[in-house]
Amino acid sequence: MTAKLLGRVDGSRLRSLALTAAVVGLFAGLLAATFASVAGEPLIEDAIAIEQAKAAADPSRPASEPLEEAEAAEVSRGDQRWIGLFGAYGLTGAAFGALLALTAHGLRRGRPDAARRVLLAGVVLAGAFTVAPWFKYPPNPPAVGDPATLGERQSLYALLIVIAVAVGLAATIVSRRLRAAGWADHRRVATIAVAVAVPMLVAYSLLPPAPDPVVVPATLVWRFRVASLGANLTLWAVLTLGVGWLVAEAARRADTDAADQQSIPSLA
């Protein structure tokens, strides 16, 4: 069964790689959702309780207005914690898997090893989609922040991702050209590190800070931020390493089968 499944994995073909990565991404997303459910959901509950306590103590709120009025029209917390959380992470993992495959396929020039391309693509995308924006705009619990600024916050977050993706892909191109030019690995790696760090630091300094003040305890907020980072890195790690292993193992088995077939005539 394993050999049959691996026989369908071909890192040199985009369709096969994308399908493989999407399936692995779905599985990685469910694992990340499990991590988020254990590490992050209790913190969300604490943040919601704090916001509800503040709302109850607000003298400007009409006495006849129930605290749950705004929540009644929304999805229940039970659905958010299970269907919403696992569904969102699963779909995101599958989408990231397809993006990983597309990026790895685009890096094939000068990189014949498909597994290495997958690992490189995973590092670039994880840095761009998760690590880079986390340093400038780390997430807050859903109960924190003004809903009126949601659009602005999402736009800034997306802009930083675009910048990080552009910087990461440019760095891979420069790295390939430096390797072709015969640069030693230590010089090339140091140059690429500077080429990534400088534009990202400039972007961090030029982009505005998060528009909303955080009024809940800092310990709770940072525990949530670390939990969110851990869940997203879990997704990328399982996705990248899983696809990389499948591609490498499929290539190894294909080479072994080809060698066995070539040895048959010589034994006859």
PLY file of the C-alpha trace (Angstrom):
ply
format ascii 1.0
element vertex 268
property float x
property float y
property float z
element edge 267
property int vertex1
property int vertex2
end_header
0.00 0.00 0.00
2.78 2.43 0.94
4.72 1.61 -2.22
1.60 2.14 -4.31
0.94 5.53 -2.75
4.56 6.61 -3.11
4.44 5.52 -6.75
1.93 8.31 -7.37
4.18 11.00 -5.88
6.35 12.77 -8.43
8.20 15.87 -7.27
8.99 16.87 -10.84
5.33 17.21 -11.85
3.38 20.15 -10.46
0.01 18.39 -10.41
1.32 15.41 -8.44
3.28 17.64 -6.08
0.32 19.97 -5.50
-2.08 17.10 -4.74
0.42 15.50 -2.37
1.11 18.77 -0.60
-2.60 19.62 -0.28
-3.34 16.28 1.42
-0.35 16.62 3.74
-1.35 20.24 4.39
-4.85 19.17 5.44
-3.35 16.73 7.93
-0.85 19.36 9.14
-3.68 21.85 9.61
-5.61 19.43 11.80
-2.52 18.85 13.95
-2.01 22.61 14.23
-5.66 23.02 15.19
-5.19 20.46 17.96
-2.22 22.46 19.24
-4.22 25.70 19.07
-7.19 24.10 20.82
-5.05 23.00 23.75
-2.72 26.00 24.01
-4.79 28.90 22.70
-8.49 28.34 23.32
-8.31 28.62 27.15
-6.60 32.00 26.70
-9.38 33.14 24.38
-11.94 32.18 27.00
-10.03 34.23 29.59
-9.91 37.25 27.28
-13.64 36.98 26.56
-14.40 36.77 30.29
-12.37 39.94 30.90
-14.19 41.80 28.12
-17.58 40.67 29.42
-16.69 41.79 32.94
-15.71 45.22 31.61
-18.92 45.45 29.61
-20.99 44.54 32.65
-19.29 47.26 34.67
-19.77 49.89 31.93
-22.32 52.44 33.21
-23.01 53.66 29.68
-24.55 50.31 28.71
-28.37 50.33 29.00
-29.58 48.07 31.78
-31.99 46.33 29.42
-29.23 45.43 26.93
-28.01 41.87 27.49
-24.28 41.23 27.37
-24.74 38.41 24.91
-26.76 40.49 22.44
-23.87 40.94 20.03
-22.82 37.34 20.40
-26.31 35.93 19.78
-26.12 36.75 16.07
-22.67 35.24 15.73
-21.43 31.65 15.64
-21.48 30.04 19.06
-18.23 29.49 20.94
-18.74 25.75 20.73
-18.82 25.87 16.93
-15.86 28.24 16.89
-13.76 25.94 19.06
-14.40 22.81 16.99
-15.88 23.16 13.52
-14.56 26.67 12.98
-11.07 26.08 14.37
-10.39 22.68 12.79
-12.11 23.59 9.53
-10.16 26.83 9.18
-6.82 25.22 9.95
-7.53 22.25 7.68
-8.47 24.43 4.70
-5.54 26.76 5.39
-3.16 23.80 5.53
-4.43 22.48 2.19
-4.10 25.94 0.62
-0.60 26.36 2.02
0.24 22.92 0.65
-0.77 23.98 -2.86
1.25 27.19 -2.46
4.24 25.18 -1.22
4.06 22.95 -4.29
3.80 25.93 -6.64
6.75 27.66 -5.00
8.90 24.52 -4.96
8.11 23.89 -8.62
9.07 27.48 -9.44
12.47 26.98 -7.79
13.36 23.97 -9.94
15.87 25.85 -12.11
19.34 24.90 -10.93
17.91 22.67 -8.17
17.33 19.13 -9.44
16.60 17.71 -5.98
12.82 18.12 -5.49
12.97 17.39 -1.77
15.47 20.18 -1.20
13.29 22.54 -3.20
10.34 21.68 -0.96
12.37 22.38 2.18
13.62 25.70 0.79
10.11 26.73 -0.26
8.75 25.79 3.17
11.33 27.90 4.97
10.67 30.92 2.73
6.88 30.67 3.02
6.86 29.99 6.77
9.09 33.00 7.28
6.90 35.20 5.08
3.44 34.10 6.22
4.10 33.41 9.90
7.37 34.64 11.37
7.84 38.01 9.65
4.36 39.44 10.36
4.40 38.03 13.90
7.30 40.30 14.89
5.48 43.46 13.75
1.81 42.60 14.16
1.53 39.66 16.59
-2.05 38.38 16.93
-4.28 39.29 19.84
-7.11 37.22 21.31
-10.34 37.73 19.33
-11.95 39.68 22.20
-9.15 42.27 22.07
-9.28 45.18 19.64
-11.78 47.54 18.07
-13.89 45.90 15.31
-13.80 49.21 13.44
-10.05 48.84 12.86
-10.23 45.22 11.65
-9.87 46.21 8.00
-6.84 48.37 8.71
-5.18 45.63 10.76
-5.78 43.02 8.07
-4.41 45.32 5.37
-1.21 46.00 7.30
-0.77 42.31 8.01
-1.29 41.37 4.36
1.08 44.11 3.19
3.84 42.82 5.43
3.32 39.29 4.10
3.64 40.55 0.52
6.86 42.36 1.41
8.27 39.30 3.17
7.39 36.99 0.26
9.06 39.35 -2.21
12.18 39.61 -0.06
12.34 35.85 0.47
11.97 34.98 -3.20
14.50 37.65 -4.18
16.93 36.18 -1.65
16.59 32.69 -3.19
17.34 34.08 -6.64
20.39 35.97 -5.38
21.57 32.88 -3.51
21.33 30.76 -6.65
23.32 33.30 -8.67
25.99 33.60 -6.00
26.33 29.83 -5.88
26.66 29.74 -9.66
29.32 32.43 -9.40
31.34 30.19 -7.11
30.87 31.98 -3.81
31.85 30.01 -0.71
28.88 28.90 1.40
29.81 31.01 4.44
30.08 34.19 2.33
26.89 33.42 0.44
24.84 32.68 3.58
26.10 35.83 5.33
25.27 37.95 2.28
21.77 36.50 1.99
21.14 37.03 5.71
22.02 40.71 5.37
19.98 41.00 2.15
16.92 39.69 4.02
17.42 41.49 7.33
17.99 45.00 5.96
14.79 45.38 3.86
12.70 43.70 6.55
14.02 46.05 9.24
13.27 48.99 6.95
9.73 47.70 6.45
9.27 47.25 10.21
10.38 50.83 10.82
8.24 52.40 8.09
5.00 50.53 8.62
2.72 51.98 11.31
2.21 50.15 14.62
-0.91 48.16 15.38
-3.80 50.64 15.70
-5.47 49.14 18.78
-4.20 49.46 22.36
-4.14 46.22 24.33
-6.08 46.64 27.55
-6.07 43.05 28.82
-3.21 41.65 30.94
0.05 41.50 28.98
0.80 37.99 30.23
-2.41 36.66 28.74
-1.83 38.44 25.43
1.73 37.18 25.02
0.81 33.64 25.99
-1.82 33.73 23.26
0.65 35.17 20.76
3.20 32.45 21.50
0.50 29.78 21.25
-0.62 31.18 17.90
2.95 31.22 16.62
3.46 27.65 17.82
0.32 26.43 16.05
1.27 28.06 12.76
4.86 26.81 12.92
3.52 23.33 13.66
1.49 23.52 10.47
4.47 24.63 8.38
6.86 22.12 9.96
4.58 19.11 9.44
3.66 20.27 5.93
7.22 20.96 4.77
8.89 17.95 6.38
6.03 15.64 5.39
6.03 16.65 1.73
9.83 16.68 1.63
10.00 13.14 3.03
7.36 11.81 0.63
9.09 13.35 -2.39
12.51 12.07 -1.32
11.20 8.58 -0.55
9.29 8.40 -3.84
12.42 9.42 -5.77
14.52 6.84 -3.91
12.05 4.06 -4.65
11.84 5.09 -8.30
15.62 4.96 -8.60
15.70 1.55 -6.91
13.02 0.16 -9.23
14.84 1.53 -12.28
18.11 -0.06 -11.14
16.38 -3.40 -10.54
14.84 -3.36 -14.00
18.18 -2.60 -15.63
19.82 -5.51 -13.78
17.30 -8.08 -15.02
18.72 -8.52 -18.58
22.23 -8.99 -17.22
21.06 -11.91 -15.08
19.35 -13.69 -17.95
0 1
1 2
2 3
3 4
4 5
5 6
6 7
7 8
8 9
9 10
10 11
11 12
12 13
13 14
14 15
15 16
16 17
17 18
18 19
19 20
20 21
21 22
22 23
23 24
24 25
25 26
26 27
27 28
28 29
29 30
30 31
31 32
32 33
33 34
34 35
35 36
36 37
37 38
38 39
39 40
40 41
41 42
42 43
43 44
44 45
45 46
46 47
47 48
48 49
49 50
50 51
51 52
52 53
53 54
54 55
55 56
56 57
57 58
58 59
59 60
60 61
61 62
62 63
63 64
64 65
65 66
66 67
67 68
68 69
69 70
70 71
71 72
72 73
73 74
74 75
75 76
76 77
77 78
78 79
79 80
80 81
81 82
82 83
83 84
84 85
85 86
86 87
87 88
88 89
89 90
90 91
91 92
92 93
93 94
94 95
95 96
96 97
97 98
98 99
99 100
100 101
101 102
102 103
103 104
104 105
105 106
106 107
107 108
108 109
109 110
110 111
111 112
112 113
113 114
114 115
115 116
116 117
117 118
118 119
119 120
120 121
121 122
122 123
123 124
124 125
125 126
126 127
127 128
128 129
129 130
130 131
131 132
132 133
133 134
134 135
135 136
136 137
137 138
138 139
139 140
140 141
141 142
142 143
143 144
144 145
145 146
146 147
147 148
148 149
149 150
150 151
151 152
152 153
153 154
154 155
155 156
156 157
157 158
158 159
159 160
160 161
161 162
162 163
163 164
164 165
165 166
166 167
167 168
168 169
169 170
170 171
171 172
172 173
173 174
174 175
175 176
176 177
177 178
178 179
179 180
180 181
181 182
182 183
183 184
184 185
185 186
186 187
187 188
188 189
189 190
190 191
191 192
192 193
193 194
194 195
195 196
196 197
197 198
198 199
199 200
200 201
201 202
202 203
203 204
204 205
205 206
206 207
207 208
208 209
209 210
210 211
211 212
212 213
213 214
214 215
215 216
216 217
217 218
218 219
219 220
220 221
221 222
222 223
223 224
224 225
225 226
226 227
227 228
228 229
229 230
230 231
231 232
232 233
233 234
234 235
235 236
236 237
237 238
238 239
239 240
240 241
241 242
242 243
243 244
244 245
245 246
246 247
247 248
248 249
249 250
250 251
251 252
252 253
253 254
254 255
255 256
256 257
257 258
258 259
259 260
260 261
261 262
262 263
263 264
264 265
265 266
266 267
